[in-house]
């Protein structure tokens, strides 16, 4: 087995073939700091499960801030990988901090528009639910995968307009339980990543 100097290419040889895996710089960074992300996921998951409906404005703030943060770092690191840029650890933390600040600002803006924030919360929960569904039944076709993702996300958003109180409970408990399970899985190990399934 060989690992390149930047740690992103792993070559494994065996009798049955010689696959080459590419690991993104974001995945590499997240893997190095798994203990931090596990604690954050468990803490946010517990908050959502216990206080999500009662403190819906805080839950919306956290969801929108986290969604902005995740989309921002994903696109930034995807750009790094596309242009074959390998920044050092300090640059990674500056980017993470910048997107965290941007997430806080966007989250604060969404508290002012609670109805739009509830739609965003429904979209996040619908995305998580649809991702779990497509991972459980091993959808291979990208069009079907994104169709299920879009349909479930849209349905969750429509339902959030009809029966708000029950949807608040369902959405916050779904997001919270997912966070707790994924956070604990980082400490226990052995749990497959849904994206890789």
C-alpha positions in Angstrom: 0.0 0.0 0.0 1.3 3.5 -0.9 0.2 6.9 0.4 1.3 10.0 -1.5 2.9 12.9 0.3 -0.3 15.0 0.5 -2.3 11.9 1.7 -5.0 12.1 -1.0 -4.1 9.0 -3.2 -4.2 5.5 -1.9 -3.2 2.6 -4.0 -4.0 -0.9 -2.9 -2.9 -4.0 -4.7 -4.5 -7.4 -4.5 -4.9 -10.6 -6.4 -8.3 -9.5 -7.6 -7.2 -6.2 -9.1 -5.5 -2.9 -8.3 -8.2 -0.2 -7.5 -7.1 3.4 -7.1 -9.2 5.6 -4.7 -9.2 9.4 -4.8 -10.0 11.0 -1.5 -11.0 14.7 -1.6 -9.0 17.3 0.4 -12.2 18.0 2.4 -12.7 14.3 3.3 -9.1 14.2 4.3 -9.4 17.2 6.5 -12.7 16.0 8.1 -11.0 12.6 8.8 -8.1 14.2 10.5 -10.5 16.0 12.9 -13.2 13.3 13.3 -13.3 13.8 17.1 -14.3 17.4 16.8 -17.0 16.8 14.2 -18.4 13.9 16.2 -18.9 16.1 19.3 -20.5 18.8 17.3 -22.9 16.4 15.6 -23.9 14.8 18.9 -24.4 18.1 20.7 -26.5 19.6 17.9 -28.4 16.3 17.5 -29.3 16.3 21.2 -30.4 20.0 21.0 -32.6 19.3 18.0 -34.2 16.2 19.6 -34.9 17.8 23.0 -35.5 21.5 22.3 -36.1 21.7 18.6 -39.8 22.4 18.5 -39.8 24.7 21.6 -36.9 26.7 20.4 -37.8 26.6 16.7 -36.2 29.9 15.9 -32.9 28.7 17.3 -33.3 25.4 15.4 -33.9 27.3 12.2 -30.8 29.5 12.9 -28.6 26.5 13.5 -30.0 24.6 10.4 -29.5 27.5 8.0 -26.1 28.4 9.4 -25.0 24.8 9.1 -26.4 24.4 5.6 -24.6 27.6 4.5 -21.4 26.4 6.2 -21.6 22.9 4.6 -22.4 24.1 1.1 -19.7 26.8 1.3 -16.9 24.5 2.4 -18.0 21.7 0.0 -17.8 24.1 -3.0 -14.6 25.6 -1.8 -12.8 22.3 -1.3 -14.3 20.9 -4.5 -12.7 23.9 -6.3 -9.4 23.0 -4.6 -9.6 19.5 -5.8 -10.6 20.6 -9.3 -7.6 22.9 -9.7 -5.3 20.6 -7.8 -4.6 23.1 -5.0 -3.2 21.7 -1.8 -3.4 24.4 0.9 -1.8 23.9 4.3 -3.7 23.3 7.6 -3.9 27.1 8.5 -5.7 27.9 5.2 -8.2 25.1 5.9 -9.1 26.6 9.3 -9.3 30.1 7.9 -11.8 28.8 5.2 -13.7 26.9 7.8 -13.9 29.9 10.1 -14.9 32.2 7.2 -17.8 29.9 6.1 -18.8 29.5 9.8 -19.1 33.3 10.1 -21.0 33.5 6.8 -23.4 30.8 8.1 -24.0 32.7 11.2 -24.9 35.8 9.3 -27.2 34.0 6.9 -28.8 32.1 9.8 -29.5 35.4 11.6 -31.2 36.8 8.5 -33.5 33.7 8.3 -34.7 34.2 11.9 -36.3 37.4 10.8 -38.3 35.4 8.2 -39.5 32.5 10.3 -41.7 31.0 7.6 -38.9 30.9 5.1 -36.7 29.4 7.8 -39.2 26.7 8.4 -39.2 25.9 4.7 -35.4 25.6 4.8 -35.6 23.4 7.9 -38.1 21.2 6.0 -35.8 21.1 3.0 -32.9 19.9 5.1 -34.9 17.2 6.8 -36.4 16.1 3.4 -32.9 15.9 2.0 -31.6 13.8 4.9 -34.6 11.5 4.7 -34.4 11.0 1.0 -30.6 10.5 1.2 -31.2 7.7 3.8 -33.9 6.2 1.5 -31.7 6.2 -1.6 -28.7 4.8 0.4 -30.8 2.1 2.0 -32.1 0.8 -1.4 -28.8 1.4 -3.2 -30.0 3.6 -6.0 -27.4 3.6 -8.8 -29.0 5.8 -11.5 -28.2 9.5 -10.8 -31.5 10.7 -12.4 -33.6 8.5 -10.1 -31.4 9.5 -7.1 -31.9 13.2 -7.7 -35.5 12.7 -8.5 -36.1 11.0 -5.1 -34.0 13.7 -3.4 -35.9 16.6 -5.1 -39.3 14.9 -4.6 -38.9 14.2 -0.9 -37.4 17.6 -0.2 -40.2 19.3 -2.1 -42.9 17.2 -0.3 -41.4 18.1 3.1 -41.5 21.8 2.2 -45.2 21.6 1.1 -46.1 19.6 4.2 -44.4 22.2 6.4 -46.9 24.8 5.1 -50.0 22.6 5.9 -49.5 21.2 9.4 -46.8 23.3 11.0 -46.7 21.9 14.6 -46.4 18.3 13.7 -43.9 19.0 11.0 -41.8 21.0 13.5 -41.7 18.0 15.7 -40.9 15.6 12.9 -38.3 17.8 11.3 -36.3 18.6 14.4 -36.4 15.0 15.7 -35.3 13.7 12.3 -32.4 16.1 12.0 -31.5 15.6 15.7 -31.5 11.8 15.6 -29.4 11.8 12.4 -26.9 14.1 14.0 -26.6 11.9 17.2 -26.2 8.7 15.3 -23.6 10.1 12.8 -21.7 11.7 15.7 -21.6 8.5 17.8 -20.6 6.6 14.7 -17.5 8.7 14.3 -16.4 7.6 17.8 -17.4 4.0 17.5 -16.2 3.5 14.0 -17.2 0.8 11.5 -20.3 2.7 10.3 -20.3 3.2 6.5 -20.6 6.7 5.1 -23.9 7.0 3.3 -22.3 8.9 0.4 -20.0 6.0 -0.3 -22.7 3.4 -0.3 
